[in-house]
């Protein structure tokens, strides 16, 4: 059973088909060796060994924004004082928005200041051997944490939080925990520690399926009614190199507009408007042309990226229809074509493509321009040309500006899509290539299902896209809209718009565009509240998008310095680490006052944590009622599992017959993901074409754990994949 759900006032449900997906993930790690991490070292010129003694990860996904909070304990195994240097990656589109340390038994929350100033403050404390901490952004995906001093044999508790938009597609929501990304390639990816993880999912719309493309039937999954599910797994030791991918599907009948807000009393508010085009778009009946441009340069030899690319292209070709035509081009410093012409899709051409792909080997440098120029030559004026680039984006630096110019010179009726392969990819370049060419960028994780990704990607191209998209927001002093220029709207891919507003009341939203020459226009009215404390995370996401746009504009102009002052202001005001601003942790409030550093983040973190705690309390109440429905036997089962877990032994419990908890099997091939809430209808004319990374991922081995023992859990048997 589940409690009667009360719709929170901050969500404006234009239809009752709104989805508020709430996911909580808790990962617990036993002590592990520094070799398993490969990223934590004792710096300062002497080297040395540090260990990650404890690791705890909590992820809350609320309305499409995931908040990942990672707590760790660093252990100094040296017989001297050391400075800890920890390098970690963040997922695509993530904003690192908190860094804190436990100092003298109290958590001290860090603040963001200009990067050079933060480094100066940190170095000044090192000389006196006090307790500073510094967190800096190294590049678009890597951050460095420095902590000094850690005495001999001592522990240091740290916490990092980052925010990101969850990738969504159609009715599927996906959270990725990439473990394959390591800064040190030769790091040992095995551990003997015991790890456990549980995944709790709550949704206002009934949850139809849940699966793990990466771990399959290693997961145990159970359902508490229609709106709550749990997945768990327990393991002792194993290989850390596999990403963990978890996906769930909801039974959502329609798609459209959704609005969520955040506003403190007496201050201007924030909003997130999500627009999703879904099943209302009919599939195209006419064929299209596809040119797959496959990177076979030397960087693709690492981490199985070339294998992943070959499999992805093979799955994509296999999904093409009889009316489609295709060609395959490979490139490193030169390019090679398979057919030298567009071929009809049939058994013979598919076999030739597979054989050609299997013969490729990764070697040489990366020069994409000649391959892209060749792909443009296949343009047929009577058909749509889709150029799909599969690469890690590690092209020569001198070529990147030329590539961005080249996509703007593409022939009419052609689009460029990019698929980033593996976890070590140049995300900014691939995203910008696709955006400038009117296409989409997707990123395939090492642990994801490439067939699922290929089919989801193709579905977008088989339906019309809305181009030249414009949005009008009438009333209430709305301002500072991000993004300023809207990308194309594709089937199943949500478009998120962030902004500010001055007062509460009705807001009229109008979206206009072009769908293959047919005018497109949709309007809806939503309510903006006077006070809303339930979604503070969207405030940071608004600021993060604004920072990214300013940085991107400066890069295109040839200098990053033009945006520096405004970027630093936004980062300090909204507590966001960037290439111009860093987190600094000081040992008490007096030290922050000494340096005239306002405690903005400390206040913001209190609000954020209160909102996340409210979500966890909802989940705990749901669990309590589900357990109560199972009766006294559930408590007995819990005790048995707890005892077995304490001994380190795996448990095996018979399934319950109670209908409150149902055991579910793996669904057939899901699309990528699903938006977390849905509302007003969209009707678009038919025709025409259209991780999350645990930042300390290299340090742990993930398993999914034991909390699902309420009625005893059994392993799921995975169904064969079904044709769509």
C-alpha positions in Angstrom: 0.0 0.0 0.0 1.1 3.6 -0.4 -0.1 6.9 1.2 -2.5 9.1 -0.6 -0.4 11.4 -2.7 -0.8 15.2 -2.3 0.5 17.2 -5.3 3.0 19.8 -4.0 1.9 23.4 -4.6 5.1 24.3 -6.4 4.3 22.0 -9.3 1.8 23.3 -11.9 0.2 20.3 -13.4 -1.3 21.4 -16.7 -2.6 17.8 -17.0 -2.8 15.0 -14.5 -0.1 13.2 -16.4 2.7 15.1 -14.6 5.6 12.9 -13.4 7.6 13.8 -10.4 10.3 11.1 -10.3 12.1 10.9 -7.0 15.1 8.6 -6.9 17.3 8.1 -3.9 20.5 6.1 -4.3 22.8 5.2 -1.4 26.2 3.6 -2.0 28.2 2.3 1.0 31.9 1.5 0.6 34.1 -0.5 2.9 37.8 0.4 3.1 39.6 0.1 -0.2 43.2 0.3 -1.4 44.6 3.3 -3.0 45.4 1.2 -6.1 41.6 0.7 -6.6 41.2 4.5 -6.6 44.1 5.5 -8.7 43.3 9.2 -8.1 44.2 9.9 -4.5 47.8 10.7 -3.7 49.9 12.3 -1.0 51.3 15.5 -2.7 54.1 17.8 -1.7 57.0 16.3 -3.5 57.4 13.1 -1.3 54.7 10.9 -2.8 53.0 8.4 -0.5 49.9 6.4 0.1 46.4 7.6 1.1 43.3 5.4 1.4 39.7 6.0 1.0 38.4 4.4 4.2 34.7 5.2 3.8 32.5 6.2 0.9 28.8 7.2 0.9 26.8 8.5 -2.0 23.3 9.9 -1.9 21.5 11.0 -5.1 18.2 12.7 -5.1 16.5 13.2 -8.5 13.7 15.8 -8.4 11.9 17.0 -11.5 14.8 16.2 -13.8 17.6 17.7 -11.7 19.9 15.2 -9.9 21.7 16.2 -6.7 24.6 13.9 -5.9 26.1 14.2 -2.5 29.3 12.2 -1.9 30.9 11.8 1.6 34.3 10.2 2.0 36.9 9.6 4.7 40.5 9.9 3.6 43.0 7.9 5.7 46.7 8.9 5.9 48.7 5.7 6.1 52.0 7.5 6.1 54.0 8.3 9.3 54.2 12.0 8.4 51.9 14.9 7.7 50.7 15.0 4.1 48.7 17.1 1.7 46.0 15.1 0.0 45.5 15.6 -3.8 42.3 14.1 -5.2 41.5 14.3 -8.9 38.0 13.3 -9.9 35.7 13.6 -12.9 32.1 14.9 -13.0 29.3 13.8 -15.4 28.1 15.7 -18.5 26.4 18.9 -17.6 27.3 18.7 -13.9 27.8 21.7 -11.6 30.0 21.2 -8.5 28.1 23.2 -5.9 29.5 22.3 -2.5 32.7 21.2 -0.9 32.9 20.8 2.9 35.2 19.2 5.5 34.8 18.1 9.1 37.1 20.3 11.2 37.3 19.9 15.0 34.2 17.7 14.9 32.1 20.2 12.9 31.2 20.3 9.2 32.6 23.5 7.7 30.9 24.3 4.4 33.1 25.9 1.7 32.5 29.1 -0.2 33.3 30.1 -3.7 35.8 32.9 -4.5 37.8 34.0 -7.5 40.2 31.2 -8.4 43.6 33.0 -7.9 42.3 34.5 -4.6 41.2 31.0 -3.4 44.6 29.6 -4.2 46.3 32.4 -2.4 44.2 31.9 0.8 44.9 28.2 0.7 48.6 28.6 0.4 48.7 31.1 3.3 47.1 28.5 5.6 49.5 25.7 4.5 52.4 27.7 6.0 50.8 27.7 9.4 49.6 24.0 9.1 46.0 24.9 9.8 43.0 23.2 8.1 42.3 24.6 4.7 40.7 22.8 1.8 40.6 23.8 -1.9 38.6 22.5 -4.8 39.4 23.7 -8.3 38.1 23.0 -11.8 41.0 21.7 -14.0 39.1 21.4 -17.3 35.6 20.7 -18.6 35.3 17.4 -16.8 38.0 17.2 -14.0 38.2 18.8 -10.6 41.1 18.7 -8.1 40.7 18.7 -4.3 43.6 19.6 -2.0 43.5 19.2 1.8 46.3 20.1 4.2 47.4 19.0 6.7 46.4 15.4 7.3 48.5 14.2 10.3 50.1 10.7 10.3 47.5 8.0 10.7 44.7 10.6 10.8 41.4 10.7 8.9 39.8 13.6 7.1 36.1 13.7 6.3 35.1 15.5 3.1 31.9 16.0 1.2 31.3 17.1 -2.4 27.9 17.8 -4.0 27.1 18.3 -7.7 23.9 19.1 -9.6 23.0 18.0 -13.1 20.0 17.6 -15.4 19.0 14.0 -15.8 19.1 12.7 -19.3 15.6 11.8 -20.3 14.1 10.2 -23.4 10.4 9.3 -24.0 9.1 7.4 -21.0 12.5 6.3 -19.6 14.6 7.9 -17.0 18.3 6.9 -16.7 20.9 7.5 -14.0 24.5 6.5 -14.9 27.2 5.7 -12.4 30.3 5.5 -14.6 33.1 3.6 -13.0 35.1 3.2 -16.3 36.5 6.7 -16.1 39.9 6.9 -14.5 42.6 9.6 -14.7 45.3 7.0 -14.3 44.8 4.4 -17.1 46.9 1.7 -15.4 45.1 1.9 -12.1 44.0 -1.4 -10.6 40.3 -1.6 -11.1 39.7 -4.5 -8.7 39.0 -4.5 -5.0 38.3 -7.0 -2.3 36.1 -4.7 -0.2 32.4 -5.3 0.4 30.0 -2.8 -1.2 26.2 -2.4 -1.2 23.8 -0.1 -3.0 20.1 0.4 -3.0 17.9 2.2 -5.5 14.5 3.6 -4.5 12.2 5.1 -7.1 9.0 7.0 -6.5 6.8 8.3 -9.3 3.3 10.0 -9.4 2.8 8.1 -12.7 2.8 4.3 -12.3 6.2 2.7 -12.9 6.0 0.0 -15.6 9.5 -1.4 -15.7 13.0 -1.0 -14.3 16.2 -2.6 -15.5 20.0 -2.3 -15.5 21.5 -2.5 -19.0 25.0 -2.8 -17.4 24.4 -5.4 -14.7 21.3 -7.3 -15.8 20.2 -10.0 -13.5 22.8 -9.2 -10.9 20.2 -6.8 -9.6 17.2 -7.8 -7.5 14.1 -5.6 -8.1 10.9 -5.4 -6.2 7.7 -3.2 -6.5 5.7 -1.7 -3.7 2.5 -0.9 -5.4 2.5 1.0 -8.7 4.4 4.1 -7.7 7.4 2.8 -5.8 10.2 0.4 -6.7 13.5 -0.8 -5.2 16.5 -2.4 -6.8 19.4 -3.9 -4.8 22.5 -6.0 -5.1 25.3 -7.1 -2.8 28.8 -8.1 -3.8 32.1 -8.7 -2.2 35.0 -7.6 -4.4 35.1 -7.5 -8.1 36.0 -5.4 -11.1 35.5 -1.6 -10.8 35.7 -0.9 -14.5 32.0 -1.4 -15.4 29.7 1.6 -15.4 26.4 1.0 -13.5 23.4 2.0 -15.6 19.9 2.0 -14.1 16.7 2.8 -16.0 13.0 2.9 -15.2 9.9 3.4 -17.4 6.7 5.1 -16.5 3.3 4.7 -18.1 2.9 8.3 -19.3 0.1 8.7 -21.9 0.9 12.2 -23.2 3.6 14.9 -23.2 3.8 18.6 -23.1 4.6 21.6 -20.9 5.7 21.4 -17.2 6.7 24.2 -14.9 8.5 24.1 -11.5 9.7 27.0 -9.5 11.8 28.2 -6.6 11.2 31.5 -4.7 12.0 32.9 -1.3 9.7 35.5 0.2 10.5 39.0 -0.8 13.0 37.9 -3.5 12.7 37.3 -7.3 11.9 33.8 -8.2 13.3 31.1 -10.6 11.5 28.8 -12.9 12.3 25.7 -15.0 9.9 25.2 -18.0 10.2 21.8 -19.7 8.8 21.2 -23.2 8.6 17.7 -24.5 7.4 16.4 -27.9 6.4 12.8 -27.8 3.9 10.4 -29.2 1.9 13.1 -30.9 4.5 13.2 -33.7 3.7 10.6 -36.3 6.6 8.6 -37.8 7.7 9.6 -41.3 6.8 7.3 -44.1 9.6 8.4 -46.5 13.2 7.2 -46.3 16.2 9.3 -45.3 19.9 9.1 -46.0 22.5 8.4 -43.3 26.3 8.8 -43.4 28.0 7.3 -40.3 31.4 9.0 -39.7 33.5 6.7 -37.4 36.6 7.8 -35.6 39.4 5.2 -35.8 42.2 7.3 -34.4 44.6 6.1 -31.7 42.7 7.6 -28.8 39.8 5.2 -29.7 41.9 2.2 -28.7 41.5 3.0 -25.0 38.7 1.7 -22.8 37.0 -0.2 -25.6 35.8 3.0 -27.4 36.3 1.6 -30.9 34.4 -1.6 -30.0 31.6 0.5 -28.6 31.5 2.6 -31.7 31.4 -0.4 -34.1 28.6 -1.9 -32.1 26.7 1.3 -32.1 26.9 1.8 -35.8 26.0 -1.8 -36.4 22.9 -1.5 -34.2 22.0 1.8 -36.0 22.3 0.2 -39.4 20.3 -2.8 -38.3 17.5 -0.5 -37.3 17.2 1.3 -40.7 14.2 0.8 -42.9 14.0 -0.4 -46.5 13.4 3.1 -47.8 16.6 4.4 -46.1 20.1 4.6 -47.6 23.4 4.7 -45.9 27.2 5.0 -46.1 30.0 4.5 -43.6 33.2 6.7 -43.5 36.1 6.0 -41.2 38.7 8.6 -40.4 42.0 9.3 -38.5 44.4 11.6 -40.4 42.7 10.4 -43.6 39.2 9.2 -44.5 38.0 6.0 -46.1 34.5 5.2 -47.5 32.8 1.8 -47.5 30.6 2.0 -50.7 31.6 5.4 -52.2 27.9 5.9 -52.7 24.6 5.7 -50.7 23.3 2.1 -50.6 19.8 0.8 -50.0 19.4 -1.1 -46.7 19.2 -4.8 -47.3 20.8 -8.0 -46.1 23.8 -7.7 -48.3 24.6 -4.1 -47.5 24.2 -4.7 -43.8 26.7 -7.7 -44.0 29.2 -5.6 -45.9 28.9 -2.8 -43.3 29.4 -5.2 -40.4 32.5 -6.8 -42.0 33.9 -3.3 -42.8 33.4 -2.2 -39.2 35.0 -5.3 -37.7 38.1 -4.8 -39.9 38.8 -1.4 -38.4 41.7 -0.8 -36.0 42.4 2.3 -33.9 45.6 4.1 -34.9 47.0 7.5 -36.0 45.9 11.1 -35.3 42.5 12.7 -35.4 41.5 15.0 -38.3 37.7 15.1 -38.8 37.4 17.9 -41.4 38.1 15.7 -44.6 35.6 13.1 -43.5 32.9 15.6 -42.7 33.5 17.3 -46.1 33.1 13.9 -47.8 29.9 13.2 -46.0 28.3 16.5 -47.2 28.8 15.3 -50.8 26.1 12.7 -50.4 23.4 15.3 -50.1 20.4 14.5 -52.3 18.1 17.6 -52.8 15.0 15.3 -52.6 16.0 13.7 -49.3 17.1 14.6 -45.8 20.8 13.8 -45.1 21.7 12.9 -41.5 25.5 12.8 -40.8 26.2 10.9 -37.6 29.7 11.4 -36.1 30.9 8.8 -33.6 34.0 9.9 -31.8 35.6 10.8 -28.5 36.1 14.3 -29.9 39.9 14.2 -29.2 40.7 16.0 -32.4 43.7 18.3 -32.9 43.2 21.6 -31.1 44.0 23.6 -34.2 41.1 21.8 -36.1 38.3 22.6 -33.6 37.6 26.1 -34.8 37.7 24.9 -38.4 35.2 22.2 -37.6 32.8 24.7 -36.0 33.0 26.8 -39.1 32.5 23.8 -41.4 29.2 22.7 -39.8 27.8 26.1 -40.4 28.6 25.6 -44.1 26.7 22.3 -44.4 24.4 22.0 -47.4 20.7 22.7 -47.1 18.6 19.8 -45.9 21.5 18.2 -43.9 22.0 17.9 -40.2 25.0 16.7 -38.1 24.5 14.6 -35.0 27.3 13.6 -32.7 27.6 10.5 -30.5 30.3 10.7 -27.8 31.7 7.3 -27.2 33.1 6.2 -23.8 33.6 8.2 -20.7 36.8 10.1 -21.8 35.2 12.4 -24.4 35.4 16.0 -25.4 31.8 16.8 -24.5 31.9 20.6 -25.2 33.2 20.1 -28.8 30.7 17.3 -29.7 27.8 19.1 -28.1 28.7 22.3 -29.9 29.1 20.6 -33.3 25.6 19.1 -33.1 24.0 22.3 -31.7 25.4 24.5 -34.5 24.3 22.0 -37.1 20.7 21.7 -35.9 21.2 18.2 -34.6 21.6 16.4 -31.3 24.5 15.1 -29.2 24.3 11.8 -27.3 26.9 10.1 -25.1 27.2 6.4 -24.8 28.5 5.1 -21.5 30.8 2.0 -21.3 28.1 0.2 -19.3 25.1 1.3 -21.3 23.2 -0.7 -23.9 24.3 0.5 -27.4 21.3 -1.1 -29.1 19.0 0.8 -26.8 20.9 4.1 -27.5 20.9 3.5 -31.2 17.2 2.8 -31.4 16.4 5.8 -29.2 18.5 8.0 -31.4 17.0 6.8 -34.6 13.4 7.4 -33.2 14.2 11.1 -33.0 15.2 11.1 -36.7 12.1 9.3 -37.9 9.8 12.0 -36.6 9.6 15.7 -37.5 11.7 18.2 -35.6 10.4 21.7 -34.7 13.0 24.2 -36.0 13.4 28.0 -35.6 11.9 27.6 -32.2 10.8 30.7 -30.3 9.3 31.2 -26.9 7.2 34.1 -25.6 6.6 34.6 -21.8 4.0 37.2 -21.2 3.6 38.8 -17.8 5.0 39.0 -14.3 8.3 40.6 -15.2 10.0 37.5 -16.5 13.7 38.1 -17.4 17.1 36.5 -17.9 15.9 33.5 -20.0 18.4 30.6 -20.6 19.1 29.6 -23.2 18.8 32.8 -25.2 18.5 30.9 -28.5 16.5 27.7 -28.4 17.7 24.5 -30.1 15.5 22.3 -32.4 12.8 20.3 -30.6 13.1 16.6 -31.2 10.7 13.7 -30.5 11.1 12.5 -26.9 13.9 14.9 -25.9 12.9 17.5 -23.4 13.8 21.1 -23.9 14.4 22.9 -20.6 14.1 26.7 -20.3 15.2 28.5 -17.1 14.4 32.1 -16.1 13.7 34.6 -13.4 10.4 36.3 -12.4 9.5 39.2 -10.2 6.0 38.5 -8.9 3.5 35.7 -8.5 0.5 35.1 -10.7 -0.5 33.7 -14.1 2.1 33.4 -16.9 1.2 32.9 -20.5 3.7 30.7 -22.4 3.7 30.6 -26.2 6.0 28.4 -28.3 6.3 28.8 -32.0 8.4 27.2 -34.7 8.4 25.4 -38.0 7.8 21.7 -38.6 8.8 20.9 -42.2 7.3 24.1 -43.5 4.1 23.9 -41.4 3.6 26.5 -38.8 3.8 25.3 -35.2 2.3 27.2 -32.3 1.3 26.1 -28.8 0.2 28.2 -25.8 -0.5 27.4 -22.2 -1.0 29.4 -18.9 0.8 28.4 -15.8 0.9 29.8 -12.2 4.0 31.3 -10.6 3.9 31.2 -6.8 4.9 33.9 -4.3 6.9 31.4 -2.1 8.3 28.0 -3.1 11.0 26.2 -1.0 10.7 22.8 -2.7 13.1 23.1 -5.7 16.1 25.2 -4.7 18.3 23.2 -7.0 16.9 25.0 -10.1 18.5 28.3 -8.9 21.9 26.8 -9.3 21.0 25.2 -12.6 19.8 28.6 -14.0 23.1 30.2 -12.9 25.1 27.2 -14.3 23.4 27.5 -17.7 24.2 31.3 -17.8 27.8 30.7 -16.9 28.1 28.1 -19.7 26.6 30.5 -22.3 29.0 33.3 -21.3 32.0 31.0 -21.4 30.9 29.6 -24.8 30.3 33.1 -26.3 33.8 34.1 -25.2 35.4 31.0 -26.6 33.8 31.6 -29.9 35.1 35.2 -29.9 38.6 33.8 -29.3 39.1 34.9 -25.6 37.7 33.6 -22.3 38.6 36.8 -20.5 35.6 38.8 -21.8 33.2 36.9 -19.6 35.4 36.5 -16.5 34.0 39.2 -14.3 30.4 38.2 -14.8 31.2 34.5 -14.5 33.0 35.0 -11.2 30.1 37.1 -9.9 27.6 34.3 -10.8 29.8 31.6 -9.3 30.2 33.4 -6.0 26.6 34.3 -5.8 25.3 30.8 -6.6 28.2 28.7 -5.2 29.4 27.1 -8.5 33.0 26.0 -9.1 34.3 26.9 -12.6 37.6 27.6 -14.4 37.5 31.1 -12.9 36.2 30.4 -9.3 37.0 27.8 -6.7 35.8 26.4 -3.4 37.8 27.2 -0.3 37.1 25.6 3.2 38.3 27.4 6.3 38.3 26.0 9.8 35.7 28.3 11.4 33.4 31.2 10.7 35.8 33.7 12.1 38.3 32.9 9.4 35.7 33.5 6.7 35.0 36.9 8.3 38.7 37.7 8.4 38.9 37.2 4.6 35.6 39.1 4.1 34.0 36.0 2.5 30.2 36.0 2.7 28.6 32.7 3.9 26.3 32.5 0.8 26.8 28.8 0.3 26.3 27.8 3.9 22.9 29.4 3.8 22.1 27.9 0.4 23.1 24.4 1.5 20.8 24.5 4.5 17.9 25.2 2.1 18.9 22.5 -0.3 19.3 19.9 2.4 16.0 20.7 3.9 14.3 20.2 0.6 16.1 16.9 0.0 15.2 15.7 3.5 11.5 16.3 2.8 11.8 14.0 -0.2 13.6 11.3 1.8 10.9 11.5 4.5 8.2 10.9 1.8 10.1 7.8 0.7 10.6 6.6 4.3 6.9 6.9 5.0 6.2 5.0 1.8 8.5 2.2 2.8 7.0 2.1 6.3 3.5 1.7 5.0 4.7 -1.0 2.5 6.4 -2.9 5.3 3.4 -2.6 7.5 1.2 -4.1 4.8 3.5 -7.2 4.7 2.8 -8.0 8.4 5.0 -9.5 11.2 6.8 -11.8 8.8 8.5 -8.8 7.2 10.2 -7.9 10.4 11.5 -11.4 10.8 12.8 -11.4 7.3 14.6 -8.1 7.9 16.3 -9.5 10.9 17.4 -12.6 9.1 18.9 -10.6 6.2 20.6 -8.1 8.6 22.2 -11.0 10.4 23.4 -12.6 7.2 24.7 -9.3 5.9 26.7 -8.8 9.1 28.4 -12.1 8.5 29.2 -11.1 4.9 27.2 -14.0 3.5 24.9 -13.6 0.6 21.2 -14.1 1.4 18.6 -16.0 -0.4 15.0 -15.4 0.5 11.9 -17.0 -1.0 9.5 -14.5 -2.8 6.5 -13.3 -1.0 3.0 -13.9 -2.3 1.7 -10.6 -0.9 0.5 -8.4 -3.7 1.9 -5.2 -2.0 5.4 -6.2 -3.2 5.7 -7.8 -6.7 8.8 -9.1 -8.3 9.4 -7.8 -11.7 11.4 -9.0 -14.7 13.7 -7.0 -16.9 11.8 -5.0 -19.7 12.8 -5.3 -23.3 15.1 -2.6 -24.8 14.1 0.7 -23.2 14.8 4.0 -24.9 17.3 6.2 -23.0 15.3 8.0 -20.4 12.2 9.9 -19.4 11.3 13.4 -18.3 10.4 13.7 -14.7 7.2 15.5 -15.1 4.6 16.0 -17.9 1.7 18.3 -18.7 0.0 20.1 -21.5 -0.6 18.6 -24.9 1.6 19.3 -27.9 0.2 18.8 -31.4 2.9 19.2 -34.1 2.3 18.8 -37.8 3.6 15.6 -39.2 6.3 14.9 -41.8 10.0 15.7 -42.1 12.9 14.8 -40.1 14.0 15.4 -37.2 28.0 10.2 -15.6 26.0 10.3 -13.4 29.2 9.9 -12.6 30.2 9.3 -9.1 33.0 11.9 -8.8 35.0 9.4 -6.8 34.2 6.6 -9.2 37.6 5.1 -9.6 37.8 4.7 -5.9 34.9 2.2 -5.3 33.4 -1.0 -6.5 29.7 -0.7 -6.7 27.1 -3.2 -5.7 23.5 -2.8 -5.0 22.4 -3.6 -1.6 20.4 -5.1 0.9 17.6 -2.8 2.1 15.1 -4.6 -0.2 14.8 -7.5 2.2 11.4 -6.5 3.5 9.8 -9.5 2.1 12.8 -11.3 0.8 14.1 -10.8 -2.7 15.0 -13.1 -5.5 17.1 -12.6 -8.5 15.3 -11.5 -11.6 15.5 -13.6 -14.8 16.1 -11.3 -17.8 13.7 -11.7 -20.7 15.1 -11.9 -24.2 15.1 -8.6 -25.9 12.0 -8.0 -28.0 11.9 -6.3 -31.3 10.3 -2.8 -31.2 
